[in-house]
Amino acid sequence: MIDILLVDDETYVTESLELTIPWGEIGVTTVLRAASGNEALKIMEENAVDIVVTDIRMPGMTGLELISEVSQRWPHVRCILLTGHSDFDYAKKAIQLQAADYILKPVNDDEFMNSVSAAITSLRDEWDEFDKYHRLLYSRKSDYKILRENLMHDLLLGRVLTTKALREQFEQYELHMDPEQPAVMMLIRLAGRFAAMDQQSLDLMDFAVGNIAEEVLGEAYNVWFGRGPHECLVMFLQNREPDELSRMEGSNLQAAAGTFREHVVRYLQGDLSMVVTPPFPFNELTNVYRKSLGSLILSGPEEHRIIYIDMEKALNKRAENDAAQALEELYKPPVLPQLLETKQWEAAGDKLNAVFDAVEKVYLSREHAYEMYLSVTNAFMYIAHKQGHLVHEIDHAGFDLVLAHQLIQSPEKLRRWAMNMLEKLQEELSDQEGVQSRRHVIKQVQELVTRDTGQDLSVKMIADKVYLHPVYLSKIYKAETGEGLGDYMIRMRMERALYLLKNTNKKIYEITSELGYQNPQYFSKMFKKHYGMTPNEFRDQT
């Protein structure tokens, strides 16, 4: 799909070329004509021209002046000079202006077609490289976001990695964190006007909060930011200078947290609650998260403030009373996540019953009930995510932080929920290859594609999000729907394009950007392949 503009003050030249050259054979779809340089520029402002063929000698603006202007305003356009003057100075100037070719009049059709064909080939090679580069760049950034978030979830939910393995993961995902240096954790719950937002708006707010964190805190700290597994935002901070701990302690840390919150309130017009820990070693990350999350939940959804917790006291609290000692059963190996991961359902049930039997003999405070709830839900979420499931679809109420207040009113109520949830997980995960599991994956994929039609999604990105190999995902999607996953993704994007062309006044380049394409010509090519006409032709018909 190539648009070409022929420019010559002698109109019979452009008319002859338009009528005699078999444009379709060389891939040209639209031929435009202009009788002057100024008229050519006006046409180019209104049309996506790919190649300009212009005479050199024209009144007003010469062909050399025209291609100089074109190269500045539309550097991707190929220019071919057409003239009866064989003076070398013209050819030298054309080379300096990076003209694609220089053809003498009278025009030989074969020579002309060869010149245009070469320009078209050059354009297409450039488009392919451009699209390939941006697809790779976007895929890399998107993959990193998914991989970083998966790593964060794994660590928060109890996955244990050696220092060497964790360092390698940080380096691989370009995270500037050192597993041998202390870190500070901030848990953030968006509140105020954020509470009424839909998921798409919240995703944008997450992105904005992350940008504010990088801008406000990035000068002094290395920042790792993401959404945690319990629907709150998680941020890790480490000093840029490893030996300088003072920035992460006392008033400096409080000042940094306060400034961050002020910026969120000021620029995003919302509010937040935040729990800030003192520096802790990475091998205590799971315990720190569980204690911090308990503090955030206990603060209540309407309480908007920054909580600074004494983590050393919190981490040692288990030994201070009988209730904490009763919970020790949760942390004895084999721990619950290991039993679930190896599908030892009976042993997992026995472990849960042992814990609940122990806590029945002591007074269980509200905070200890939260600790038990969080430990159990962490294990459930860890194994469910590993198997490609969303836990809130298995049991929505049990993983809602607001409804969790009702769930932990008594150990017996919590026991009933935990055993029921274990039974649901066993039923859902025991037959991973079954029909229901495949349908669940298909539903997830379709939700991802329809939600992100403005993103340049790839099969690999979707496969990572549903925790399946790309080849296997493509195979089961084709088997279940009869349509290739790649074809489905293109169809959804083209249907969105059809709607925007028909129901909005957005320009083609605006629609191109909204749909996630980098190049309007490439988008037009895909649209014509799908509907048999260009976006402009479709809009003209409606």
Residue, then its C-alpha position, 0 to 999 in steps of 0.5 A: m500500500i504505497d501512495i505516490l505524488l507526481v509533481d511537474d508544472e507541465t501537467y501532461v507529464t504527470e497525466s501521462l505517467e498516471l495513465t501509462i504506468p501499471w502502478g498496481e504491478i509495482g505495489v502503488t495504490t494511490v497516485l496523486r498529482a501536483a503542478s507546483g511545489n506549494e501545491a505538493l506540500k499542501i497535498m502532503e499535509e493532508n495525505a500519507v505520501d510515501i514517494v515524491v517524484t518531482d521535476i527540478r525546474m518549476p516556477g516558484m519552488t524548484g524541485l530541489e527546494l521541494i525535496s529539501e522541505v520534504s526531507q525536513r518535514w517528512p524524513h521517511v518519504r523517498c524522493i525521485l528527481l525527474t528532469g530534462h537537465s543532465d547537468f552534473d550539478y543537479a545530480k550532485k545536489a540531489i545526492q546531497l539532499q538524499a534523493a532516492d534516484y535521478i531520472l532524465k526526460p524523456v522518461n523510459d517506462d521501464e527505467f521509471m518503474n525500476s526506480v520506483s520499485a527500488a524506492i518501494t523496496s527501501l521503504r518496506d525494508e525500513w518499515d519492517e526494521f522499524d516495526k521489528y525494533h519497536r515490537l522488540l523494545y515494547s515486548r522487552k519492556s512489557d516482559y520485564k514488567i511481568l517478570r518483575e511483578n512475578l518475582m515480587h509476588d513469589l518473594l512476598l508469598g514465601r518463595v526462597l531464593t539463594t542470594k546468588a540466584l536472587r542477584e542473578q534475577f535482579e541483574q536479568y530483570e534490570l532491577h538495581m537491588d542488592p540482596e545483600q544490602p538492607a531494604v525498606m518496604m512501603l505498602i501503599r493502599l490508594a484511597g479517597r477518589f481512587a476507591a471509586m475507580d474502575q480497574q483500567s483507571l486504577d492501572l493508570m493510577d498505579f503507573a502514575v504513582g510509580n512514576i512519582a515514586e521514581e521522580v521523588l525518591g529515585e535520586a537518593y534510592n534505588v526503587w522497585f515498585g509494583r502491585g502486590p498479591h494482596e491488591c496493595l502497591v509495594m515499593f522497595l527502597q535501597n540506598r544508591e550508596p550501599d554503605e550509607l544507611s542514614r538515608m533509610e533511618g529515622s527522620n530522613l526516611q519519614a521525610a522521604a515518605g511524607t514527600f512522596r505522599e504529598h506529591v500523590v495527593r497533590y498531583l493525583q487528587g487522591d489519598l493513600s494509607m502507607v506502612v513504612t518499615p525500617p531497613f531489613p535484610f532480604n531473607e526476612l522479606t516474607n515475614v516483614y511483608r506479612k507483618s506490614l500487611g497486617s498493620l495496613i489492614l488493621s488501620g482500616p480502609e478509611e484511615h489515611r495516614i503513614i504508619y512507621i512500624d518497629m519491625e524488630k519488635a514485630l518480628n520477635k513477637r511470636a515468642e512473647n505470648d502463647a498465641a504466637q507460639a501456637l502459630e509456629e506450626l505454620y512455619k515448621p517445614p514442610v510449610l504450607p506452600q510446599l505441600l500445596e505445590t507438590k499437591q499433598w492435599e491431605a498433608a496440607g489439610d492435616k497441617l491446617n487442622a493442627v494449627f487451628d487445634a493449637v490456637e483453639k487452646v489460647y486466646l487469639s488476638r485480632e492481630h494474630a488472626y490476621e497473621m494466620y489469615l495472611s499466612v494461609t492466603n499467601a500459600f493459596m495465592y502462591i500455588a494458584h498463581k503458579q498454576g495460572h489461576l486467579v484466586h479471586e475467581i475461585d473464592h472472591a470473598g476470602f481474598d477481599l481485604v474488606l470482607a476479610h474483617q468479617l472472616i477472622q472474627s473467630p478461629e472456627k470461622l477462619r478454619r471453615w473458610a480455609m478448609n473450604m478453600l483448600e477443597k476448592l483448590q484441590e478440585e480446580l488444580s488436580d485436573q489442570e489439563g481438563v476442559q474446565s481448566r482450558r476454558h478458564v485459560i481461554k477466558q483469561v486470554q480473551e479478557l486480556v486481549t479485549r482489555d488491551t486492544g491499545q497495546d501491542l500484545s504478543v502471544k509470549m506476553i499473554a502466555d507469561k500472564v497466564y503462566l503457560h508456554p506460548v506454543y502450548l497456549s496457541k495449541i489449546y486456544k486453536a483447539e478450543t476456539g477454532e481460531g489462531l490466537g494471533d488471528y484473534m488478536i489482529r481481529m480484535r484490533m481491527e474491529r476496534a479500528l472499524y469502530l473508531l473510523k466509523n464513530t469518531n473524528k479521530k485522524i488516522y495517525e491518532i487511531t494508529s497510536e491508540l491501537g498500539y501500532q507505531n506506523p500509520q502505513y503499517f496499520s493501513k496495510m493491516f486494515k486493507k488486508h483485513y477489510g479489502m480497503t484502506p482506512n481512508e477508503f472505509r471512512d469515505q464510504t461511511 
